[in-house]
Amino acid sequence: MKNTTHSKKESPVHDLRSAIDFLQTLPGEFVETNVEVDPEAELSGVYRYVGAGGTCERPTRKGPAMMFNNVKGYPGVRVVTGILSTRERTGHLLNCKPEKLGFLLKDSVQNPIPPVTIERGQAVCQEVIHLASDSDFDLRTLLPAPTNTEEDAGPYFTMGMCYASDPETGESNITIHRLCVQSRDELTMWLTPGRHIDAFRQKAEAAGKPLPISISIGVDPAISIAACFEPPTTPLGYDELNVAGALRGYPVELVNGITINEKAIAHAEIVIEGELLPNVRIREDQNTNTGKAMPEFPGYTGESKDELPVIKIKAITHRKNPILQTTLGPSGEHVNLAGIPTEASILDMVERAMPGRLLNVYAHTSGGGKLLAVLQFKKSSINDEGRQRQAALLAFSAFPELKHVILVDEDVDLFDTDDVLWAMQTRFQGDIDTINIPGVRCHPLDPSQTPEFSPHLLQVGTSCKVIFDCTVPFHLKHHFERSKFKKVDVKRFLPDFK
């Protein structure tokens, strides 16, 4: 199969630092401050106003990525956030038009480039080494993990690329999980049901053995977004670093750990090496007793978990003057990290079932990239009537955590919420165009999916999935043609018009 992704020569980005350098050449895409900032609630509070967007509490906005050069209590460590918080910026970093990102990701899954392992002396992530066995080792003083709000369970690493391998097959997986700092050398890890690393952990635990795991922080954005693919697009045993390699056109470089039998991203800013301990559980908010965890993608603060697996840290390695990358859970960054792989998964599954009908997909901001998808579907003949709803059913299969699908015609801009809602107002009748699918597993972080919210929901995380068919019946299409305006060259009247 022909590789349709981009080569190294076409992109100046190969790690986090080159991504930042590149963004600094683009107007309005990057800002920094030398004013001292407290990582406890203040740092995230600042970025909420500057550029978080997404489902964050209003007022917020889509804005630039931001670097904090002076973090209170952590000289020599900078913190950056919002690298992928707008679709436009994500397109710049992946050398792709924003509306085509789902297609780029789909093509990259189909044209994998496996990672390679380099020698330790070549890996910048190991320029500085801190061993947990040293008496003065303390994770809490080495790295400024932010506390997103004042009621969080504790400081969190939110952009750690967690890499582990199946203890039986050796197949590896990379993904992002919320990691709460619990002590000088311990983290808790929340694994939502079905995650591959949790399957690896369960196998190791059944054998009474720890699972080695590396956490790479501050990497090429191509790795961050590739890590967010989920099954069935990337089934158990599929290493998402293959996708990251395809996005760049060359392999991701890994390096063997210093203290564990596992690999890490060689160009990462920071690497935490550790082991998921068998049969050890810790209450997530044991140090604060807030009952809360951290802000999550639906825009609410999640409840802390009573029993979470524990990562025992063995070492921390990092580049000189490292940059810690973080994100706000409800920000637009989560929308893009979760949503664009979702779009790719839906595009792939529907295209295989009915080629040429699905024109595009948008995992909408309001659903955090997970709960709502808008599908742009083209009916070419009377025989296509009803296939748009079949496409919606396939979307639920491609991404099981999806809750709602809105179907629109080819003349509707699916990335323009006003246009989508216009289609709903003029091409939709609630009694015939709403399709309910009750009692289906969805995402446990949706607070409406509880028996307390509705007695029809027997378990937390089950939902009524809904299709909103806002497409025109094919035999009536000529009655729903939009008003046609004369095409003109606006720049003749406004030369600076963009």
N, C-alpha and C positions, 0 to 999 in steps of 0.2 A: 504493500500500500504506500502510495506516495506521501511523503511528509510535507504537510501544508503549513506547518508552524514556522516560527521565525528563527533565523540563525543568530549566532552570537554577534556577528558584525552589525546586525540591524538594530541592536539595542545596547545602549551604554550601561545598562543595569545588570549587575551580576551578584550584588550583595546589598545589605541595608545601606552602607555608606555611599555606594555609587547611586543608589536610588535617591538618597537625600541630595547628593550633588546634582543629579539630574533635575529633581523638582525645583531646586534653587534657580535653574535656568528658565523656568516657566513662570510667567506672571501670576501672582495670586495663589500659588500652590503650596507655599512653605513659609512659615514664620518661626522666629526663635526669640527667646527672652533670656537675659542674664539676671533678672530679678530673682532673688531666692524664693523658692516655692516649697511648701510642706507636702511631702508625698501622701500624708494622711488627709484625705478628703479634698484638700485645696487644689492639688494638681488637676484632678478630674473635674472639680468645680470650675476651674478656669476654662478647660477645653469644652465643657458643656456649652459655654457661650460662644467660643471662638469658632468651632467647626464640627461638633459632634453630630448634629442632625439626627437622623434615624427616628427612633421612638422615644428619645430623651424628653424629659420634662421641658415644657416651653417656658421661657424663650430659649431657643437654640437655633442653629442654622447650619447649612452646608458651608464649610469653610476650609481653610488650608490645613495641612499637616502642621504640627507644632513641636518644636524642640525646647526642652527646659534644660538650660546649661548649668543651673545653679540649684541643685536639689539639697534641701536642708538635711545636714547630717551625713551627706555622702559626697565628699569632695572627689573629683575625678570620674564620677559616673553621671552621664547625662541620661535623660529620659525623653523619648519621642513617642508621639501618639498621632493617630489619624492618617497614617500613610495611605490607607486604602478607603478613607471614609467618604469619598465621592466616586460615582461611577466614571466620571470624566477623568479623574486622576488615576483610577485603576486602568483605564484605557491607555493613558500616557505611559504608565509603567510597564504595560504588557504590549505596547506598540500595536494597538488595535482600536478601531472605532468603538465607542461605548456601546452602541446598539448591537454590535457583533461579538461581544465578549462571550456570550453563551455558545456561539458557534466555534469560537477559538478554543474554548475549553473542551467542547465535544470532539473536535478534531484531534486535540492533544491526547485524549484518552485512547483514541483509535490509532495513534502513532507514537507509542511509548518509547522513551529513551531511558534505559535503566541507569541507576547511579553507579559511581565508581568509588573505590576507596584509595585514598592517598596516604603517604607516609606522615607520621606525626610531626616531623620537623617542618612540613609544608603547610600545616594547618594553623591559620592565624587565631582560631578559637582557643588554642592552647598556649598562647604567648605567656600568660600568667596562670599559675596553678595554686589553688588553695585546697589542702587536704582536710577532710572532716576529722581525721585522727589528730590533727594539731590542736593543742590545748586552747589556742586563742581563736579557733574557727567559730564563726557565728554567722549564719546565713542572714540574720536580721540586721547586722551591721555592714555586711558586704554589699548587699543589693537593695536598692530602694523600691521594693515592691509596693505599688500604690494601694491605699485604701480608698475605694471609689466614693463611698459615702460615710457619714459619721456613724451609721448603724451597721456597717459591714461586720462580718464575723472576724475579719482580720485583714492583713495585707494579702493581695492576690497577684500571682503571675497569670496574666490573661492572654498572652501571646507566646506561650511556650509550645514549641513543636515537639510533641511527645513521641518518641521513637522506641519501639520495642519489637520483639520477634516471638513467633510461635515456638514454645519450647520443644514441640514435637517435630515440626516441619522446617523450622528455621526461616519461614517466610516473615517478612517485616511489614510494619504499618506505621504511618505517621498521622497524627491528628492533634487537635487542640482541645484541652480540657481546662476547667477552672482548678487552680492549684492554690490552696490557702496555706500560708506560712504558719506553722504550729509551734516550732521551737528552733533552737540553734541548728538542728540538722534534720528536721522533719517537715514534710508537706502532706496535706490530705489531697486526695484526687477524687473528684466527682465524675463518675462514668455513667452517662445515660444508657439505658438498656439497649443492647444490640451493638455497642461499639466494639471494634475488633480488639483493641488493646485489653478490654475487659475479658474477652474470650481467652486471650493469652494468659491473663492474670489468673483466671479460674483454672486453667490447665496446670499452671505452676503451683497454685495453691493446693490443688488436689494431690499433687505429688509432694507437698510439704516443702516446696522450694520458693525462694524469692524470685521475682521477675526483674532482670536488669532493665533499666529504662534511662534514656537520656532525654534531656529537655533543652532544646536549642532555642535561644531567644535572640531576636534581631537577625533576620535572614532576608534573602532575596524575596520580594513580594510574590514572585511566581511560586515559591515553595509554600508560603502562607496560604494562598488561595487553593493550590492543589491539595493541600492537606485536608481541606473541608469537603472533599468528595465522600459520598457514603454509598452503601449498597442500595440497589443491586448494580449500579454502574461500576463501582469498584468493590467486588466481592471479597470475602474473607481470604487473606493471603495476597491481595493485590497491594503493592507498594505504591502509594500515591506520588512518591518521588519520580516515578516514571512519567507522570503527567508534567511535573515541574521541568523535567529534562526536555520534554517535547515542547513546552512553552518557550524555552530558550533556544532549542535546537542543539543542545549539548548536555552531557550528563551532569547531574548534581554530584558534587564531591563530598564524600563522607570521610570520617577519620575514626579509628578505633579509640575507645575510651581509655583514660588513664587508669581507672580503678575498677571498671566493670567490663564485662564481655558484651559490649554493645557499641554501636556506632553513633556518631553525632554529625551534625552539619558542619563541615570543615570551615566555612566562612562565617559562621555565627558569631555574633558579638559576645555572647555568654552561653556556656553550657553547664547545666546542672547534671551531674552523674549520680544515680541512686538505684535503689532496689525497691520494688513494691513488695512489702512484707506479707508472708502468708498468715492468715488468721489473726491479723491485728486490725482493729478498727478504732477510730477516734471520733468524738463529736466535733463537728466542724467549728462551732462557736465556743469551744471550751475555754478560750482565753478572754472572751468578751461577754458571753451569755446574752447576746442580743436577740437570739432566735432567728436572726436574719443571716443570709449568706452574702450576696452581692447583687447589684443590678444586672438583670439578664435581658435578653433580646426583646421580650414582649413589652418592656418599659417598666416593669415592676421589679422590686427586690425579692429574690427568691428566698424561701425558707432554708435555714441551715439544716443539714442532714445529721441524724443522730449517730450513724455508724458509717464512716468512710474509710476506704483503704489508705494505708500510710506508705509514703515513699521515704525511706531512710537515705539521707544524702551521704554520699561517699566523697565527693569532691565538687568544687566549682572551678571551672577554667574560663578564661575570657581574653579578649583582645586588650591591648594597652588602651587606657582611657575608654572603657566600653560604653556602648549606648544600650540602655534597656528599653525595649519596645513594649508598649502596653496599649490596651484599647478599653473603651467604655462599652460595657455589655449591650446597652440599648442604642449604641451609635450607628451611624451609617456604615461604619467599617464592618460591623457584624453583618449588615445587610449584604454587602458585597462578598465578604468571605463565605457566607453560607449560601447566598442567593444565586451567585453566578454559576457555581457548580450545580445547583438545583436546576437552573435553566438548561445547562448542558445535558443533564440527565434526562430531562423531559424531552428536549429536542431529539436526542438520540433514540429514545424508546418510541416516540410517535413517528419519527421518520422511517424507522424500520417497519412499522405496522402499516402506515399509509403515506408513502413518499409524496412530497410536494404539497401536502395540505397545510401543515403547520408552518406558518411563516416566521414566527418569533415567539419568545416567552420572556416575561418579566416577573421575577420574584420580587414582589412589591415591597417598598420600604415599610409600609404600615404593618406588615407581617414579619418584620425582622429578617426578611430573606427566606423564611421557612413556612409561614402559615398561609400566605396568599400568593397565588400565581395568576397572572393575566396571560391568556393564550390568544394569539392572533391567528385566526383560521380562515382559509380561503375555500369557499364552496364553488367548484367549477361546473357542476351539473346537478340536476335534481337528485342524482344518486348519492351525492355527498351530504344530503340532508340527514342529520342524525349522527354523522361521523364526527362532528364537532364535539358531541357529548362523549363519544367513544374516546376521543383524544383526551378529554378531561379525566376519564377513568384511567387511562394509561398514565396520565400525570400523577395521579395518586399512587399508582404502582411504582412509578419511577422514583418518587420521593415520598415515602410513607408518612413523614411528619407533616406533610401538606394538609391544610384544613379546608381552605376555600379555593375554588377556581372560578375566574370570570372569563367567559368566552366573548371575543369581539371579532368583528369582520376586518377585512384587509384595509378598509379605508379609515380605520380608527388607530390613532397613535397610542399604542399600549403603554408607552413611557410617560404619557401625559394623563395624569389622573383626572383632570377636567374632561378630557375627551372620553375616557373610559366611563365616567359617570354620566356623560351626555348619552352614550350608547345605552346605558342602563335606563335612563329616563325615557328614551324614545324608541327603544327596540326590545323592551323587556316587559313581560307581564308576570307578576309574582306567582299567580296560581298555576301557570302552565310552563314557566321557564325556570322554576326553582326545583332542583333535584336533590333530595335529602338522602344521605346514606348514613343511618344512625349506627351507634355502637362500634365504631372503628377506632383502633389504636392511633393516637396522634402524638403530641409532644407534651410531656409532663409539666413543662414550665408555663403552659397556657393556664392562667388561674381560673378560667371558666370551665375547665374540664375536671370537675369534681362532683361527687354525689351531693355535696352541700349546695352547689349551684343549681343542679337539676337532679331530681330523683331518678331520672331515666339513665343517668350515667352511673354505672355500677362500680367503676374503678377510676381512680385518678389516672388521667392520661388517655381516657377514651373520649370520643367526641362524635358529634354528628357532622360528617363532612358534607359540604354543599357545593353544587355546581350552579352558577348563575349564568344562564345562557342568554347573552345579550347580542346574539347574531340574528340577522334578518332571515326569515324563511326564504329559501332560494326562489320560489315562485313569485315572491313579492319584491325582489331586489330592485326592480325598476321603479318601485314606489318610494324607495328610500335612498335615492341618489342625493348627495350633498350638493349644495349650491356651488356652481363653478365660477370662479373669479378669473379675470383676465391675467395671464402671466406677464409680468413686467420686470424690467431690470431696475430694481430699487436703487442700486448704486449710482444710477444716472441722476437721481434726485438727492441721495444722501451718500456721498462717496465713502464715508467711514462706516456705513451700515454693515453689520455682521450677522 
